[in-house]
Amino acid sequence: MTDARDPDILPPEVDPHAKLLGVREIRATNAAEPKTVSKVRGFEVVTDEKTGTNIGPSPLETVLCALVGCEGVIINRCAKAMNFRYSGVEFECDGWVDGRGSRGVVGVRPHFQRVALTVLIRTNEPPERLAKLRKNVEMRCPVMNLLKDAQVTLDVTWETRPA
């Protein structure tokens, strides 16, 4: 069943009336330095700063990684639901942050002001099918919606190349 208000919205993959609460568990350590080592399932994720030991991306850079990773997952899910054929996706993602916010300047947001995302999808699908895919991906992507809810300006461009 599709959304009665918008026929381009794909039906949910689960019972919309039954909660599907999931818990994501992370344990981390920090040795009084910019570097933090997090354990996620069987993985180790290191965040750091250029001014630290510079052995990993900064926490804000990992947010951008999370955005493109999440977009990739949701594109795949929606494409499968639509029988949308594509052979791959490339992303370019840039974020602008005013460093004064995380250094204590009152009134300056410590998170991204703006994020520009380019989604280059390799497909031979027609533009109207791409528009439907995009609409559903942007509605479902948790990380994109976190940024929207934080009032980050999102400049999102989708481009296609032949599959």
Beta strands, then each sheet from edge to edge (+ up, - down):
strand 1: 26-30
strand 2: 36-40
strand 3: 43-47
strand 4: 88-97
strand 5: 112-122
strand 6: 153-161
sheet 1: 1+ 2- 3+
sheet 2: 4+ 5- 6-
end
